């Protein structure tokens, strides 16, 4: 059995108020750096990581590097873990998109599996690259514990895949910055924890 820890990167600007960040390479906030330190300390007390992979965007590279420092590991970047391409919506506040593209914004919320973001990606495209990457990671680490640091959109898609849910369930999951989801991969998948954030409540 391989144990997979899916971890969202630390907080960046644009989470509040919500903005379509996607592939913008944004800096971590001070709180985001604190979240990474808390996550590193929590994992070092409870887990032994054998490898850590991440999206190539700096917020994930820095999160992976901070966590990996407790285990003597560096994050290995994987293009398939990059955030969704928000196309024409990139860098825009959600409220602005809802005003400028009311029909499309509503469709994105109610039927994300049937929608392509204008100038960007569909969830099917995100799922294809992310699940291919995940399969390669799992094949490379039998009987080991691996962390994967990526984005909320990628985590949502992967959790749908791992739980056997359709992409219409995309909004069911709400990954928090530095939230941890635990997956056991063997003949099938078991998910004992989704978006664990208790470690972030420490001062």
C-alpha positions in Angstrom: 0.0 0.0 0.0 1.2 3.5 -0.8 0.1 6.4 1.3 -0.5 9.7 -0.5 -0.8 13.0 1.3 -2.5 15.6 -0.9 -1.6 19.1 0.4 -2.7 22.5 -0.9 -0.1 25.2 -0.9 0.1 27.9 1.7 -2.0 31.0 1.6 -1.4 33.6 -1.2 -2.9 36.9 -2.0 -6.2 36.6 -3.9 -7.8 33.9 -1.7 -9.8 36.7 0.2 -11.6 38.3 -1.6 -11.7 35.4 -4.0 -9.9 35.9 -7.3 -9.3 33.6 -10.3 -5.5 33.0 -9.6 -4.9 29.9 -11.7 -1.4 30.0 -13.2 -0.5 33.5 -11.9 2.7 33.0 -9.9 1.8 34.7 -6.6 3.8 35.2 -3.5 3.0 33.5 -0.2 1.5 35.7 2.5 3.1 35.8 6.0 0.2 33.7 7.2 0.9 31.2 4.3 4.6 30.9 5.4 3.3 30.2 9.0 0.9 27.6 7.7 3.8 25.8 5.9 5.9 25.8 9.1 2.9 24.3 11.1 2.4 21.7 8.4 6.1 20.8 8.4 6.1 20.3 12.1 2.9 18.3 12.1 4.0 16.0 9.4 7.5 15.5 11.0 5.8 14.3 14.2 3.3 11.9 12.6 4.7 10.8 9.2 7.8 9.6 7.5 7.9 11.0 3.9 9.8 9.1 1.2 9.2 11.7 -1.5 7.5 15.0 -2.2 6.1 16.2 -5.5 4.6 19.6 -6.4 3.2 21.9 -9.1 5.9 24.1 -10.7 4.3 27.3 -9.5 6.4 29.0 -6.8 3.7 28.8 -4.1 3.8 25.0 -4.4 7.5 24.7 -4.8 8.1 26.8 -1.6 5.4 24.8 0.3 7.0 21.5 -0.7 10.5 22.8 0.1 9.4 24.0 3.6 7.7 20.6 4.3 10.5 18.6 2.8 13.1 20.3 4.9 12.0 18.2 7.9 12.7 15.0 5.9 15.8 16.0 3.9 13.7 16.1 0.7 13.3 18.6 -2.1 10.0 18.9 -4.0 10.1 17.3 -7.5 8.1 19.5 -9.9 5.5 17.9 -12.2 3.8 19.9 -14.9 0.7 17.8 -14.6 0.1 19.2 -11.1 -0.1 22.9 -12.2 -3.2 24.8 -11.5 -6.2 25.1 -13.9 -5.8 27.6 -16.7 -8.5 30.2 -16.0 -7.9 31.8 -19.4 -9.8 35.1 -19.8 -10.7 35.0 -16.1 -7.1 34.9 -14.8 -6.3 37.6 -12.2 -10.0 38.8 -12.1 -12.0 38.9 -8.8 -14.8 36.4 -8.8 -17.3 39.3 -8.4 -16.1 40.9 -11.6 -16.4 37.7 -13.6 -19.9 37.2 -12.3 -20.8 40.7 -13.5 -19.1 40.5 -16.9 -19.9 36.8 -17.7 -23.1 36.1 -15.6 -24.3 33.1 -17.7 -20.8 31.5 -17.9 -20.1 32.1 -14.2 -23.4 30.5 -13.2 -22.7 27.5 -15.5 -19.2 27.1 -13.9 -20.8 26.9 -10.5 -23.8 24.6 -11.4 -22.3 22.3 -14.0 -18.4 22.6 -13.9 -18.1 19.2 -15.7 -19.8 20.6 -18.8 -18.0 23.9 -19.0 -14.8 25.2 -20.5 -13.5 28.4 -19.0 -13.3 31.0 -21.8 -9.7 30.8 -23.2 -8.8 28.2 -20.6 -9.2 24.6 -19.6 -12.0 22.2 -19.0 -12.1 19.9 -15.9 -11.6 16.9 -18.2 -8.3 18.3 -19.3 -7.2 19.0 -15.8 -8.3 15.5 -14.7 -6.4 13.8 -17.6 -3.1 15.4 -16.8 -3.4 15.2 -13.0 -4.5 11.6 -12.9 -1.8 10.6 -15.3 0.8 12.3 -13.1 -0.6 10.7 -10.0 -0.6 7.2 -11.5 3.1 7.7 -12.4 3.9 8.9 -8.8 2.1 5.9 -7.3 3.9 3.5 -9.6 7.2 4.9 -8.6 6.6 4.6 -4.9 5.1 1.3 -3.9 4.8 0.8 -0.2 5.9 4.3 0.5 4.5 7.6 1.8 4.4 10.4 -0.7 3.3 14.0 -0.4 1.9 15.9 -3.4 1.6 19.7 -3.0 -0.7 21.3 -5.5 -3.7 23.6 -6.0 -7.3 23.5 -4.9 -8.6 22.8 -8.4 -6.3 19.9 -8.9 -7.0 18.5 -5.4 -10.8 18.7 -6.1 -10.4 16.8 -9.4 -8.1 14.2 -7.9 -10.5 13.6 -4.9 -13.3 13.1 -7.4 -11.2 10.5 -9.2 -10.0 8.7 -6.1 -13.5 8.6 -4.5 -15.0 7.3 -7.8 -17.2 10.4 -8.1 -18.0 12.3 -11.4 -16.5 15.7 -12.1 -19.9 17.2 -11.4 -19.0 16.7 -7.7 -16.1 19.2 -8.1 -17.6 21.7 -5.7 -18.2 19.0 -3.0 -14.6 19.5 -1.9 -13.2 22.7 -0.4 -9.4 22.3 0.1 -7.9 24.8 2.5 -4.4 26.3 2.3 -2.1 23.6 3.8 -5.1 21.3 4.3 -4.1 17.6 4.2 -6.0 14.8 2.6 -4.8 11.2 3.2 -5.3 8.4 0.6 -4.3 4.8 0.9 -3.6 3.3 -2.5 -3.6 -0.5 -3.0 -5.9 -2.6 -5.0 -8.3 0.4 -4.7 -8.3 3.7 -2.9 -9.4 4.5 0.7 -9.6 8.1 2.0 -9.4 8.3 5.8 -9.0 12.1 5.9 -10.1 15.0 3.7 -8.8 18.5 4.2 -7.4 17.9 7.7 -6.6 21.4 9.1 -6.4 20.8 12.9 -2.6 21.4 12.8 -3.2 24.9 11.6 -5.0 25.9 14.8 -1.8 26.0 16.8 -0.6 29.5 17.7 
